[in-house]
Amino acid sequence: MVGVKPLEDLLGEIDRDELDRRICSHPKPRTSREFVCPECEARCTRLLNKDGEAGHAKGCSRRLRRTGSVRKPPMLTDGGERE
C-alpha cells in the first residue's frame, strides 16, 4: 500500500506510551460510509444496498440479525402440517 510504513520503522518512531494510546484508542471513520455508532461506539459501515449496517458490537440493537442455521423456520399459516 502507498504511504504505509513498515512496522519496524513505525515502532522506532513512537514510544511505548504512544503505542499503548494507539492500541486502546477508538478507530476513526475512514470513508463516507463509515461512522461511529452512538449506541455501541463501534466503527460501523453502511452497506451498499442501504438495508443495514455492519460492524456493530454484540448486544447493539442496530446489529444485523443472523441468517442461515440460526434462523427459525416460518410459521405455518394454512393450518396444515409440515411434511
mmCIF file of the N, C-alpha and C atoms, coordinates in Angstrom:
data_MODEL
# 
_entry.id   MODEL 
# 
loop_
_atom_site.group_PDB 
_atom_site.id 
_atom_site.type_symbol 
_atom_site.label_atom_id 
_atom_site.label_alt_id 
_atom_site.label_comp_id 
_atom_site.label_asym_id 
_atom_site.label_entity_id 
_atom_site.label_seq_id 
_atom_site.pdbx_PDB_ins_code 
_atom_site.Cartn_x 
_atom_site.Cartn_y 
_atom_site.Cartn_z 
_atom_site.occupancy 
_atom_site.B_iso_or_equiv 
_atom_site.pdbx_formal_charge 
_atom_site.auth_seq_id 
_atom_site.auth_comp_id 
_atom_site.auth_asym_id 
_atom_site.auth_atom_id 
_atom_site.pdbx_PDB_model_num 
ATOM 1   N N  . MET A 1 1  ? 0.843   -1.185  0.000  1.00 0.00 ? 1  MET A N  1 
ATOM 2   C CA . MET A 1 1  ? 0.000   0.000   0.000  1.00 0.00 ? 1  MET A CA 1 
ATOM 3   C C  . MET A 1 1  ? 0.882   1.240   0.000  1.00 0.00 ? 1  MET A C  1 
ATOM 4   N N  . VAL A 1 2  ? 0.427   2.260   -0.663 1.00 0.00 ? 2  VAL A N  1 
ATOM 5   C CA . VAL A 1 2  ? 1.166   3.502   -0.764 1.00 0.00 ? 2  VAL A CA 1 
ATOM 6   C C  . VAL A 1 2  ? 1.021   4.285   0.535  1.00 0.00 ? 2  VAL A C  1 
ATOM 7   N N  . GLY A 1 3  ? 2.130   4.799   1.055  1.00 0.00 ? 3  GLY A N  1 
ATOM 8   C CA . GLY A 1 3  ? 2.087   5.640   2.240  1.00 0.00 ? 3  GLY A CA 1 
ATOM 9   C C  . GLY A 1 3  ? 2.059   4.890   3.557  1.00 0.00 ? 3  GLY A C  1 
ATOM 10  N N  . VAL A 1 4  ? 2.130   3.574   3.545  1.00 0.00 ? 4  VAL A N  1 
ATOM 11  C CA . VAL A 1 4  ? 2.122   2.795   4.777  1.00 0.00 ? 4  VAL A CA 1 
ATOM 12  C C  . VAL A 1 4  ? 3.557   2.424   5.123  1.00 0.00 ? 4  VAL A C  1 
ATOM 13  N N  . LYS A 1 5  ? 3.961   2.760   6.364  1.00 0.00 ? 5  LYS A N  1 
ATOM 14  C CA . LYS A 1 5  ? 5.325   2.480   6.798  1.00 0.00 ? 5  LYS A CA 1 
ATOM 15  C C  . LYS A 1 5  ? 5.426   1.055   7.328  1.00 0.00 ? 5  LYS A C  1 
ATOM 16  N N  . PRO A 1 6  ? 6.584   0.431   7.173  1.00 0.00 ? 6  PRO A N  1 
ATOM 17  C CA . PRO A 1 6  ? 6.788   -0.890  7.781  1.00 0.00 ? 6  PRO A CA 1 
ATOM 18  C C  . PRO A 1 6  ? 6.702   -0.788  9.305  1.00 0.00 ? 6  PRO A C  1 
ATOM 19  N N  . LEU A 1 7  ? 6.303   -1.867  9.951  1.00 0.00 ? 7  LEU A N  1 
ATOM 20  C CA . LEU A 1 7  ? 6.129   -1.890  11.400 1.00 0.00 ? 7  LEU A CA 1 
ATOM 21  C C  . LEU A 1 7  ? 7.408   -1.513  12.128 1.00 0.00 ? 7  LEU A C  1 
ATOM 22  N N  . GLU A 1 8  ? 8.552   -1.984  11.655 1.00 0.00 ? 8  GLU A N  1 
ATOM 23  C CA . GLU A 1 8  ? 9.822   -1.688  12.319 1.00 0.00 ? 8  GLU A CA 1 
ATOM 24  C C  . GLU A 1 8  ? 10.098  -0.188  12.330 1.00 0.00 ? 8  GLU A C  1 
ATOM 25  N N  . ASP A 1 9  ? 9.810   0.500   11.217 1.00 0.00 ? 9  ASP A N  1 
ATOM 26  C CA . ASP A 1 9  ? 10.017  1.950   11.156 1.00 0.00 ? 9  ASP A CA 1 
ATOM 27  C C  . ASP A 1 9  ? 9.066   2.679   12.096 1.00 0.00 ? 9  ASP A C  1 
ATOM 28  N N  . LEU A 1 10 ? 7.823   2.237   12.126 1.00 0.00 ? 10 LEU A N  1 
ATOM 29  C CA . LEU A 1 10 ? 6.828   2.873   12.982 1.00 0.00 ? 10 LEU A CA 1 
ATOM 30  C C  . LEU A 1 10 ? 7.187   2.707   14.452 1.00 0.00 ? 10 LEU A C  1 
ATOM 31  N N  . LEU A 1 11 ? 7.605   1.516   14.852 1.00 0.00 ? 11 LEU A N  1 
ATOM 32  C CA . LEU A 1 11 ? 7.962   1.272   16.249 1.00 0.00 ? 11 LEU A CA 1 
ATOM 33  C C  . LEU A 1 11 ? 9.200   2.054   16.649 1.00 0.00 ? 11 LEU A C  1 
ATOM 34  N N  . GLY A 1 12 ? 10.078  2.345   15.698 1.00 0.00 ? 12 GLY A N  1 
ATOM 35  C CA . GLY A 1 12 ? 11.254  3.147   16.002 1.00 0.00 ? 12 GLY A CA 1 
ATOM 36  C C  . GLY A 1 12 ? 10.927  4.612   16.207 1.00 0.00 ? 12 GLY A C  1 
ATOM 37  N N  . GLU A 1 13 ? 9.795   5.085   15.680 1.00 0.00 ? 13 GLU A N  1 
ATOM 38  C CA . GLU A 1 13 ? 9.426   6.499   15.752 1.00 0.00 ? 13 GLU A CA 1 
ATOM 39  C C  . GLU A 1 13 ? 8.564   6.844   16.966 1.00 0.00 ? 13 GLU A C  1 
ATOM 40  N N  . ILE A 1 14 ? 7.882   5.868   17.566 1.00 0.00 ? 14 ILE A N  1 
ATOM 41  C CA . ILE A 1 14 ? 6.987   6.174   18.683 1.00 0.00 ? 14 ILE A CA 1 
ATOM 42  C C  . ILE A 1 14 ? 7.457   5.459   19.940 1.00 0.00 ? 14 ILE A C  1 
ATOM 43  N N  . ASP A 1 15 ? 7.092   6.015   21.100 1.00 0.00 ? 15 ASP A N  1 
ATOM 44  C CA . ASP A 1 15 ? 7.469   5.386   22.365 1.00 0.00 ? 15 ASP A CA 1 
ATOM 45  C C  . ASP A 1 15 ? 6.351   4.458   22.846 1.00 0.00 ? 15 ASP A C  1 
ATOM 46  N N  . ARG A 1 16 ? 6.586   3.795   23.959 1.00 0.00 ? 16 ARG A N  1 
ATOM 47  C CA . ARG A 1 16 ? 5.645   2.808   24.497 1.00 0.00 ? 16 ARG A CA 1 
ATOM 48  C C  . ARG A 1 16 ? 4.284   3.437   24.827 1.00 0.00 ? 16 ARG A C  1 
ATOM 49  N N  . ASP A 1 17 ? 4.293   4.635   25.415 1.00 0.00 ? 17 ASP A N  1 
ATOM 50  C CA . ASP A 1 17 ? 3.034   5.294   25.781 1.00 0.00 ? 17 ASP A CA 1 
ATOM 51  C C  . ASP A 1 17 ? 2.188   5.606   24.545 1.00 0.00 ? 17 ASP A C  1 
ATOM 52  N N  . GLU A 1 18 ? 2.836   6.072   23.476 1.00 0.00 ? 18 GLU A N  1 
ATOM 53  C CA . GLU A 1 18 ? 2.114   6.379   22.243 1.00 0.00 ? 18 GLU A CA 1 
ATOM 54  C C  . GLU A 1 18 ? 1.561   5.105   21.611 1.00 0.00 ? 18 GLU A C  1 
ATOM 55  N N  . LEU A 1 19 ? 2.334   4.019   21.649 1.00 0.00 ? 19 LEU A N  1 
ATOM 56  C CA . LEU A 1 19 ? 1.864   2.742   21.111 1.00 0.00 ? 19 LEU A CA 1 
ATOM 57  C C  . LEU A 1 19 ? 0.635   2.262   21.878 1.00 0.00 ? 19 LEU A C  1 
ATOM 58  N N  . ASP A 1 20 ? 0.673   2.335   23.212 1.00 0.00 ? 20 ASP A N  1 
ATOM 59  C CA . ASP A 1 20 ? -0.476  1.939   24.031 1.00 0.00 ? 20 ASP A CA 1 
ATOM 60  C C  . ASP A 1 20 ? -1.694  2.807   23.725 1.00 0.00 ? 20 ASP A C  1 
ATOM 61  N N  . ARG A 1 21 ? -1.487  4.116   23.538 1.00 0.00 ? 21 ARG A N  1 
ATOM 62  C CA . ARG A 1 21 ? -2.589  5.018   23.228 1.00 0.00 ? 21 ARG A CA 1 
ATOM 63  C C  . ARG A 1 21 ? -3.235  4.641   21.901 1.00 0.00 ? 21 ARG A C  1 
ATOM 64  N N  . ARG A 1 22 ? -2.416  4.330   20.898 1.00 0.00 ? 22 ARG A N  1 
ATOM 65  C CA . ARG A 1 22 ? -2.952  3.969   19.586 1.00 0.00 ? 22 ARG A CA 1 
ATOM 66  C C  . ARG A 1 22 ? -3.697  2.643   19.624 1.00 0.00 ? 22 ARG A C  1 
ATOM 67  N N  . ILE A 1 23 ? -3.202  1.695   20.403 1.00 0.00 ? 23 ILE A N  1 
ATOM 68  C CA . ILE A 1 23 ? -3.855  0.391   20.511 1.00 0.00 ? 23 ILE A CA 1 
ATOM 69  C C  . ILE A 1 23 ? -5.214  0.530   21.200 1.00 0.00 ? 23 ILE A C  1 
ATOM 70  N N  . CYS A 1 24 ? -5.295  1.355   22.238 1.00 0.00 ? 24 CYS A N  1 
ATOM 71  C CA . CYS A 1 24 ? -6.517  1.486   23.032 1.00 0.00 ? 24 CYS A CA 1 
ATOM 72  C C  . CYS A 1 24 ? -7.497  2.521   22.494 1.00 0.00 ? 24 CYS A C  1 
ATOM 73  N N  . SER A 1 25 ? -7.084  3.328   21.536 1.00 0.00 ? 25 SER A N  1 
ATOM 74  C CA . SER A 1 25 ? -7.969  4.385   21.041 1.00 0.00 ? 25 SER A CA 1 
ATOM 75  C C  . SER A 1 25 ? -9.067  3.805   20.156 1.00 0.00 ? 25 SER A C  1 
ATOM 76  N N  . HIS A 1 26 ? -10.177 4.511   20.095 1.00 0.00 ? 26 HIS A N  1 
ATOM 77  C CA . HIS A 1 26 ? -11.274 4.108   19.216 1.00 0.00 ? 26 HIS A CA 1 
ATOM 78  C C  . HIS A 1 26 ? -10.915 4.506   17.793 1.00 0.00 ? 26 HIS A C  1 
ATOM 79  N N  . PRO A 1 27 ? -11.083 3.600   16.834 1.00 0.00 ? 27 PRO A N  1 
ATOM 80  C CA . PRO A 1 27 ? -10.740 3.938   15.449 1.00 0.00 ? 27 PRO A CA 1 
ATOM 81  C C  . PRO A 1 27 ? -11.688 4.993   14.882 1.00 0.00 ? 27 PRO A C  1 
ATOM 82  N N  . LYS A 1 28 ? -11.139 5.875   14.098 1.00 0.00 ? 28 LYS A N  1 
ATOM 83  C CA . LYS A 1 28 ? -11.923 6.928   13.451 1.00 0.00 ? 28 LYS A CA 1 
ATOM 84  C C  . LYS A 1 28 ? -12.445 6.424   12.108 1.00 0.00 ? 28 LYS A C  1 
ATOM 85  N N  . PRO A 1 29 ? -13.604 6.904   11.671 1.00 0.00 ? 29 PRO A N  1 
ATOM 86  C CA . PRO A 1 29 ? -14.111 6.544   10.340 1.00 0.00 ? 29 PRO A CA 1 
ATOM 87  C C  . PRO A 1 29 ? -13.130 6.982   9.256  1.00 0.00 ? 29 PRO A C  1 
ATOM 88  N N  . ARG A 1 30 ? -12.969 6.136   8.219  1.00 0.00 ? 30 ARG A N  1 
ATOM 89  C CA . ARG A 1 30 ? -12.026 6.435   7.140  1.00 0.00 ? 30 ARG A CA 1 
ATOM 90  C C  . ARG A 1 30 ? -12.712 6.765   5.829  1.00 0.00 ? 30 ARG A C  1 
ATOM 91  N N  . THR A 1 31 ? -13.965 6.360   5.655  1.00 0.00 ? 31 THR A N  1 
ATOM 92  C CA . THR A 1 31 ? -14.685 6.620   4.405  1.00 0.00 ? 31 THR A CA 1 
ATOM 93  C C  . THR A 1 31 ? -16.036 7.253   4.722  1.00 0.00 ? 31 THR A C  1 
ATOM 94  N N  . SER A 1 32 ? -16.722 7.692   3.687  1.00 0.00 ? 32 SER A N  1 
ATOM 95  C CA . SER A 1 32 ? -18.029 8.328   3.892  1.00 0.00 ? 32 SER A CA 1 
ATOM 96  C C  . SER A 1 32 ? -19.087 7.334   4.371  1.00 0.00 ? 32 SER A C  1 
ATOM 97  N N  . ARG A 1 33 ? -18.869 6.041   4.151  1.00 0.00 ? 33 ARG A N  1 
ATOM 98  C CA . ARG A 1 33 ? -19.834 5.024   4.597  1.00 0.00 ? 33 ARG A CA 1 
ATOM 99  C C  . ARG A 1 33 ? -19.582 4.586   6.032  1.00 0.00 ? 33 ARG A C  1 
ATOM 100 N N  . GLU A 1 34 ? -18.428 4.905   6.583  1.00 0.00 ? 34 GLU A N  1 
ATOM 101 C CA . GLU A 1 34 ? -18.113 4.510   7.953  1.00 0.00 ? 34 GLU A CA 1 
ATOM 102 C C  . GLU A 1 34 ? -18.579 5.576   8.935  1.00 0.00 ? 34 GLU A C  1 
ATOM 103 N N  . PHE A 1 35 ? -18.964 5.117   10.128 1.00 0.00 ? 35 PHE A N  1 
ATOM 104 C CA . PHE A 1 35 ? -19.391 6.031   11.185 1.00 0.00 ? 35 PHE A CA 1 
ATOM 105 C C  . PHE A 1 35 ? -19.200 5.336   12.525 1.00 0.00 ? 35 PHE A C  1 
ATOM 106 N N  . VAL A 1 36 ? -19.209 6.102   13.600 1.00 0.00 ? 36 VAL A N  1 
ATOM 107 C CA . VAL A 1 36 ? -19.132 5.539   14.940 1.00 0.00 ? 36 VAL A CA 1 
ATOM 108 C C  . VAL A 1 36 ? -20.552 5.453   15.478 1.00 0.00 ? 36 VAL A C  1 
ATOM 109 N N  . CYS A 1 37 ? -20.961 4.246   15.848 1.00 0.00 ? 37 CYS A N  1 
ATOM 110 C CA . CYS A 1 37 ? -22.316 4.022   16.347 1.00 0.00 ? 37 CYS A CA 1 
ATOM 111 C C  . CYS A 1 37 ? -22.480 4.717   17.703 1.00 0.00 ? 37 CYS A C  1 
ATOM 112 N N  . PRO A 1 38 ? -23.525 5.521   17.868 1.00 0.00 ? 38 PRO A N  1 
ATOM 113 C CA . PRO A 1 38 ? -23.732 6.193   19.148 1.00 0.00 ? 38 PRO A CA 1 
ATOM 114 C C  . PRO A 1 38 ? -24.137 5.237   20.271 1.00 0.00 ? 38 PRO A C  1 
ATOM 115 N N  . GLU A 1 39 ? -24.609 4.049   19.911 1.00 0.00 ? 39 GLU A N  1 
ATOM 116 C CA . GLU A 1 39 ? -25.061 3.091   20.923 1.00 0.00 ? 39 GLU A CA 1 
ATOM 117 C C  . GLU A 1 39 ? -23.928 2.189   21.413 1.00 0.00 ? 39 GLU A C  1 
ATOM 118 N N  . CYS A 1 40 ? -23.195 1.563   20.478 1.00 0.00 ? 40 CYS A N  1 
ATOM 119 C CA . CYS A 1 40 ? -22.157 0.600   20.881 1.00 0.00 ? 40 CYS A CA 1 
ATOM 120 C C  . CYS A 1 40 ? -20.740 1.159   20.730 1.00 0.00 ? 40 CYS A C  1 
ATOM 121 N N  . GLU A 1 41 ? -20.600 2.348   20.149 1.00 0.00 ? 41 GLU A N  1 
ATOM 122 C CA . GLU A 1 41 ? -19.327 3.037   19.960 1.00 0.00 ? 41 GLU A CA 1 
ATOM 123 C C  . GLU A 1 41 ? -18.352 2.287   19.068 1.00 0.00 ? 41 GLU A C  1 
ATOM 124 N N  . ALA A 1 42 ? -18.861 1.361   18.251 1.00 0.00 ? 42 ALA A N  1 
ATOM 125 C CA . ALA A 1 42 ? -18.013 0.633   17.303 1.00 0.00 ? 42 ALA A CA 1 
ATOM 126 C C  . ALA A 1 42 ? -17.946 1.411   15.991 1.00 0.00 ? 42 ALA A C  1 
ATOM 127 N N  . ARG A 1 43 ? -16.869 1.193   15.238 1.00 0.00 ? 43 ARG A N  1 
ATOM 128 C CA . ARG A 1 43 ? -16.781 1.792   13.902 1.00 0.00 ? 43 ARG A CA 1 
ATOM 129 C C  . ARG A 1 43 ? -17.557 0.879   12.964 1.00 0.00 ? 43 ARG A C  1 
ATOM 130 N N  . CYS A 1 44 ? -18.635 1.381   12.395 1.00 0.00 ? 44 CYS A N  1 
ATOM 131 C CA . CYS A 1 44 ? -19.547 0.589   11.576 1.00 0.00 ? 44 CYS A CA 1 
ATOM 132 C C  . CYS A 1 44 ? -19.562 1.109   10.146 1.00 0.00 ? 44 CYS A C  1 
ATOM 133 N N  . THR A 1 45 ? -20.116 0.300   9.239  1.00 0.00 ? 45 THR A N  1 
ATOM 134 C CA . THR A 1 45 ? -20.158 0.644   7.820  1.00 0.00 ? 45 THR A CA 1 
ATOM 135 C C  . THR A 1 45 ? -21.579 0.510   7.300  1.00 0.00 ? 45 THR A C  1 
ATOM 136 N N  . ARG A 1 46 ? -22.044 1.537   6.595  1.00 0.00 ? 46 ARG A N  1 
ATOM 137 C CA . ARG A 1 46 ? -23.341 1.447   5.919  1.00 0.00 ? 46 ARG A CA 1 
ATOM 138 C C  . ARG A 1 46 ? -23.175 0.541   4.707  1.00 0.00 ? 46 ARG A C  1 
ATOM 139 N N  . LEU A 1 47 ? -24.062 -0.440  4.555  1.00 0.00 ? 47 LEU A N  1 
ATOM 140 C CA . LEU A 1 47 ? -23.969 -1.381  3.449  1.00 0.00 ? 47 LEU A CA 1 
ATOM 141 C C  . LEU A 1 47 ? -24.385 -0.716  2.146  1.00 0.00 ? 47 LEU A C  1 
ATOM 142 N N  . LEU A 1 48 ? -23.878 -1.235  1.042  1.00 0.00 ? 48 LEU A N  1 
ATOM 143 C CA . LEU A 1 48 ? -24.164 -0.659  -0.271 1.00 0.00 ? 48 LEU A CA 1 
ATOM 144 C C  . LEU A 1 48 ? -25.634 -0.755  -0.643 1.00 0.00 ? 48 LEU A C  1 
ATOM 145 N N  . ASN A 1 49 ? -26.318 -1.812  -0.179 1.00 0.00 ? 49 ASN A N  1 
ATOM 146 C CA . ASN A 1 49 ? -27.739 -1.969  -0.517 1.00 0.00 ? 49 ASN A CA 1 
ATOM 147 C C  . ASN A 1 49 ? -28.645 -1.132  0.382  1.00 0.00 ? 49 ASN A C  1 
ATOM 148 N N  . LYS A 1 50 ? -28.074 -0.405  1.312  1.00 0.00 ? 50 LYS A N  1 
ATOM 149 C CA . LYS A 1 50 ? -28.790 0.514   2.211  1.00 0.00 ? 50 LYS A CA 1 
ATOM 150 C C  . LYS A 1 50 ? -29.826 -0.183  3.081  1.00 0.00 ? 50 LYS A C  1 
ATOM 151 N N  . ASP A 1 51 ? -29.693 -1.492  3.244  1.00 0.00 ? 51 ASP A N  1 
ATOM 152 C CA . ASP A 1 51 ? -30.622 -2.226  4.099  1.00 0.00 ? 51 ASP A CA 1 
ATOM 153 C C  . ASP A 1 51 ? -30.089 -2.438  5.505  1.00 0.00 ? 51 ASP A C  1 
ATOM 154 N N  . GLY A 1 52 ? -28.903 -1.979  5.794  1.00 0.00 ? 52 GLY A N  1 
ATOM 155 C CA . GLY A 1 52 ? -28.370 -2.209  7.121  1.00 0.00 ? 52 GLY A CA 1 
ATOM 156 C C  . GLY A 1 52 ? -26.982 -1.649  7.289  1.00 0.00 ? 52 GLY A C  1 
ATOM 157 N N  . GLU A 1 53 ? -26.424 -1.971  8.437  1.00 0.00 ? 53 GLU A N  1 
ATOM 158 C CA . GLU A 1 53 ? -25.100 -1.514  8.803  1.00 0.00 ? 53 GLU A CA 1 
ATOM 159 C C  . GLU A 1 53 ? -24.333 -2.696  9.373  1.00 0.00 ? 53 GLU A C  1 
ATOM 160 N N  . ALA A 1 54 ? -23.070 -2.801  9.041  1.00 0.00 ? 54 ALA A N  1 
ATOM 161 C CA . ALA A 1 54 ? -22.233 -3.894  9.524  1.00 0.00 ? 54 ALA A CA 1 
ATOM 162 C C  . ALA A 1 54 ? -21.217 -3.355  10.524 1.00 0.00 ? 54 ALA A C  1 
ATOM 163 N N  . GLY A 1 55 ? -20.797 -4.221  11.450 1.00 0.00 ? 55 GLY A N  1 
ATOM 164 C CA . GLY A 1 55 ? -19.722 -3.876  12.366 1.00 0.00 ? 55 GLY A CA 1 
ATOM 165 C C  . GLY A 1 55 ? -20.150 -3.570  13.779 1.00 0.00 ? 55 GLY A C  1 
ATOM 166 N N  . HIS A 1 56 ? -21.456 -3.629  14.068 1.00 0.00 ? 56 HIS A N  1 
ATOM 167 C CA . HIS A 1 56 ? -21.929 -3.304  15.412 1.00 0.00 ? 56 HIS A CA 1 
ATOM 168 C C  . HIS A 1 56 ? -21.499 -4.376  16.409 1.00 0.00 ? 56 HIS A C  1 
ATOM 169 N N  . ALA A 1 57 ? -21.304 -3.962  17.654 1.00 0.00 ? 57 ALA A N  1 
ATOM 170 C CA . ALA A 1 57 ? -20.906 -4.874  18.719 1.00 0.00 ? 57 ALA A CA 1 
ATOM 171 C C  . ALA A 1 57 ? -22.080 -5.766  19.118 1.00 0.00 ? 57 ALA A C  1 
ATOM 172 N N  . LYS A 1 58 ? -21.764 -6.911  19.747 1.00 0.00 ? 58 LYS A N  1 
ATOM 173 C CA . LYS A 1 58 ? -22.818 -7.791  20.253 1.00 0.00 ? 58 LYS A CA 1 
ATOM 174 C C  . LYS A 1 58 ? -23.652 -7.021  21.264 1.00 0.00 ? 58 LYS A C  1 
ATOM 175 N N  . GLY A 1 59 ? -24.942 -7.230  21.216 1.00 0.00 ? 59 GLY A N  1 
ATOM 176 C CA . GLY A 1 59 ? -25.839 -6.555  22.138 1.00 0.00 ? 59 GLY A CA 1 
ATOM 177 C C  . GLY A 1 59 ? -26.367 -5.227  21.624 1.00 0.00 ? 59 GLY A C  1 
ATOM 178 N N  . CYS A 1 60 ? -25.829 -4.725  20.534 1.00 0.00 ? 60 CYS A N  1 
ATOM 179 C CA . CYS A 1 60 ? -26.291 -3.461  19.959 1.00 0.00 ? 60 CYS A CA 1 
ATOM 180 C C  . CYS A 1 60 ? -27.606 -3.710  19.219 1.00 0.00 ? 60 CYS A C  1 
ATOM 181 N N  . SER A 1 61 ? -28.593 -2.853  19.438 1.00 0.00 ? 61 SER A N  1 
ATOM 182 C CA . SER A 1 61 ? -29.896 -3.042  18.792 1.00 0.00 ? 61 SER A CA 1 
ATOM 183 C C  . SER A 1 61 ? -29.826 -2.813  17.285 1.00 0.00 ? 61 SER A C  1 
ATOM 184 N N  . ARG A 1 62 ? -28.772 -2.161  16.801 1.00 0.00 ? 62 ARG A N  1 
ATOM 185 C CA . ARG A 1 62 ? -28.633 -1.890  15.368 1.00 0.00 ? 62 ARG A CA 1 
ATOM 186 C C  . ARG A 1 62 ? -27.863 -2.995  14.643 1.00 0.00 ? 62 ARG A C  1 
ATOM 187 N N  . ARG A 1 63 ? -27.408 -4.024  15.374 1.00 0.00 ? 63 ARG A N  1 
ATOM 188 C CA . ARG A 1 63 ? -26.656 -5.126  14.773 1.00 0.00 ? 63 ARG A CA 1 
ATOM 189 C C  . ARG A 1 63 ? -27.566 -5.949  13.859 1.00 0.00 ? 63 ARG A C  1 
ATOM 190 N N  . LEU A 1 64 ? -27.037 -6.404  12.723 1.00 0.00 ? 64 LEU A N  1 
ATOM 191 C CA . LEU A 1 64 ? -27.813 -7.213  11.785 1.00 0.00 ? 64 LEU A CA 1 
ATOM 192 C C  . LEU A 1 64 ? -28.194 -8.547  12.413 1.00 0.00 ? 64 LEU A C  1 
ATOM 193 N N  . ARG A 1 65 ? -29.371 -9.026  12.087 1.00 0.00 ? 65 ARG A N  1 
ATOM 194 C CA . ARG A 1 65 ? -29.813 -10.346 12.546 1.00 0.00 ? 65 ARG A CA 1 
ATOM 195 C C  . ARG A 1 65 ? -29.098 -11.416 11.742 1.00 0.00 ? 65 ARG A C  1 
ATOM 196 N N  . ARG A 1 66 ? -28.764 -12.521 12.395 1.00 0.00 ? 66 ARG A N  1 
ATOM 197 C CA . ARG A 1 66 ? -28.102 -13.628 11.706 1.00 0.00 ? 66 ARG A CA 1 
ATOM 198 C C  . ARG A 1 66 ? -29.109 -14.388 10.861 1.00 0.00 ? 66 ARG A C  1 
ATOM 199 N N  . THR A 1 67 ? -28.597 -15.017 9.824  1.00 0.00 ? 67 THR A N  1 
ATOM 200 C CA . THR A 1 67 ? -29.447 -15.849 8.976  1.00 0.00 ? 67 THR A CA 1 
ATOM 201 C C  . THR A 1 67 ? -28.822 -17.227 8.880  1.00 0.00 ? 67 THR A C  1 
ATOM 202 N N  . GLY A 1 68 ? -29.402 -18.096 8.098  1.00 0.00 ? 68 GLY A N  1 
ATOM 203 C CA . GLY A 1 68 ? -28.838 -19.429 7.913  1.00 0.00 ? 68 GLY A CA 1 
ATOM 204 C C  . GLY A 1 68 ? -29.323 -20.390 8.968  1.00 0.00 ? 68 GLY A C  1 
ATOM 205 N N  . SER A 1 69 ? -28.406 -21.145 9.573  1.00 0.00 ? 69 SER A N  1 
ATOM 206 C CA . SER A 1 69 ? -28.778 -22.197 10.513 1.00 0.00 ? 69 SER A CA 1 
ATOM 207 C C  . SER A 1 69 ? -29.416 -21.643 11.778 1.00 0.00 ? 69 SER A C  1 
ATOM 208 N N  . VAL A 1 70 ? -29.191 -20.390 12.088 1.00 0.00 ? 70 VAL A N  1 
ATOM 209 C CA . VAL A 1 70 ? -29.750 -19.798 13.299 1.00 0.00 ? 70 VAL A CA 1 
ATOM 210 C C  . VAL A 1 70 ? -31.190 -19.342 13.078 1.00 0.00 ? 70 VAL A C  1 
ATOM 211 N N  . ARG A 1 71 ? -31.570 -19.129 11.827 1.00 0.00 ? 71 ARG A N  1 
ATOM 212 C CA . ARG A 1 71 ? -32.893 -18.604 11.506 1.00 0.00 ? 71 ARG A CA 1 
ATOM 213 C C  . ARG A 1 71 ? -33.972 -19.642 11.806 1.00 0.00 ? 71 ARG A C  1 
ATOM 214 N N  . LYS A 1 72 ? -35.074 -19.203 12.393 1.00 0.00 ? 72 LYS A N  1 
ATOM 215 C CA . LYS A 1 72 ? -36.189 -20.094 12.712 1.00 0.00 ? 72 LYS A CA 1 
ATOM 216 C C  . LYS A 1 72 ? -37.019 -20.330 11.456 1.00 0.00 ? 72 LYS A C  1 
ATOM 217 N N  . PRO A 1 73 ? -37.590 -21.547 11.293 1.00 0.00 ? 73 PRO A N  1 
ATOM 218 C CA . PRO A 1 73 ? -38.448 -21.799 10.125 1.00 0.00 ? 73 PRO A CA 1 
ATOM 219 C C  . PRO A 1 73 ? -39.718 -20.960 10.223 1.00 0.00 ? 73 PRO A C  1 
ATOM 220 N N  . PRO A 1 74 ? -40.297 -20.573 9.090  1.00 0.00 ? 74 PRO A N  1 
ATOM 221 C CA . PRO A 1 74 ? -41.507 -19.748 9.127  1.00 0.00 ? 74 PRO A CA 1 
ATOM 222 C C  . PRO A 1 74 ? -42.681 -20.512 9.730  1.00 0.00 ? 74 PRO A C  1 
ATOM 223 N N  . MET A 1 75 ? -43.584 -19.769 10.358 1.00 0.00 ? 75 MET A N  1 
ATOM 224 C CA . MET A 1 75 ? -44.791 -20.360 10.934 1.00 0.00 ? 75 MET A CA 1 
ATOM 225 C C  . MET A 1 75 ? -45.726 -20.775 9.806  1.00 0.00 ? 75 MET A C  1 
ATOM 226 N N  . LEU A 1 76 ? -46.411 -21.900 9.988  1.00 0.00 ? 76 LEU A N  1 
ATOM 227 C CA . LEU A 1 76 ? -47.417 -22.327 9.015  1.00 0.00 ? 76 LEU A CA 1 
ATOM 228 C C  . LEU A 1 76 ? -48.699 -21.555 9.287  1.00 0.00 ? 76 LEU A C  1 
ATOM 229 N N  . THR A 1 77 ? -49.251 -20.978 8.246  1.00 0.00 ? 77 THR A N  1 
ATOM 230 C CA . THR A 1 77 ? -50.458 -20.169 8.438  1.00 0.00 ? 77 THR A CA 1 
ATOM 231 C C  . THR A 1 77 ? -51.697 -20.809 7.843  1.00 0.00 ? 77 THR A C  1 
ATOM 232 N N  . ASP A 1 78 ? -51.531 -21.925 7.111  1.00 0.00 ? 78 ASP A N  1 
ATOM 233 C CA . ASP A 1 78 ? -52.696 -22.536 6.463  1.00 0.00 ? 78 ASP A CA 1 
ATOM 234 C C  . ASP A 1 78 ? -53.309 -23.655 7.302  1.00 0.00 ? 78 ASP A C  1 
ATOM 235 N N  . GLY A 1 79 ? -52.777 -23.907 8.485  1.00 0.00 ? 79 GLY A N  1 
ATOM 236 C CA . GLY A 1 79 ? -53.323 -24.934 9.351  1.00 0.00 ? 79 GLY A CA 1 
ATOM 237 C C  . GLY A 1 79 ? -52.855 -26.336 9.028  1.00 0.00 ? 79 GLY A C  1 
ATOM 238 N N  . GLY A 1 80 ? -52.091 -26.499 7.964  1.00 0.00 ? 80 GLY A N  1 
ATOM 239 C CA . GLY A 1 80 ? -51.588 -27.819 7.590  1.00 0.00 ? 80 GLY A CA 1 
ATOM 240 C C  . GLY A 1 80 ? -50.360 -28.201 8.399  1.00 0.00 ? 80 GLY A C  1 
ATOM 241 N N  . GLU A 1 81 ? -49.949 -29.441 8.209  1.00 0.00 ? 81 GLU A N  1 
ATOM 242 C CA . GLU A 1 81 ? -48.764 -29.914 8.912  1.00 0.00 ? 81 GLU A CA 1 
ATOM 243 C C  . GLU A 1 81 ? -47.579 -29.943 7.966  1.00 0.00 ? 81 GLU A C  1 
ATOM 244 N N  . ARG A 1 82 ? -46.432 -29.731 8.537  1.00 0.00 ? 82 ARG A N  1 
ATOM 245 C CA . ARG A 1 82 ? -45.199 -29.753 7.759  1.00 0.00 ? 82 ARG A CA 1 
ATOM 246 C C  . ARG A 1 82 ? -44.851 -31.204 7.437  1.00 0.00 ? 82 ARG A C  1 
ATOM 247 N N  . GLU A 1 83 ? -44.432 -31.472 6.211  1.00 0.00 ? 83 GLU A N  1 
ATOM 248 C CA . GLU A 1 83 ? -44.092 -32.845 5.817  1.00 0.00 ? 83 GLU A CA 1 
ATOM 249 C C  . GLU A 1 83 ? -42.653 -33.139 6.087  1.00 0.00 ? 83 GLU A C  1 
# 
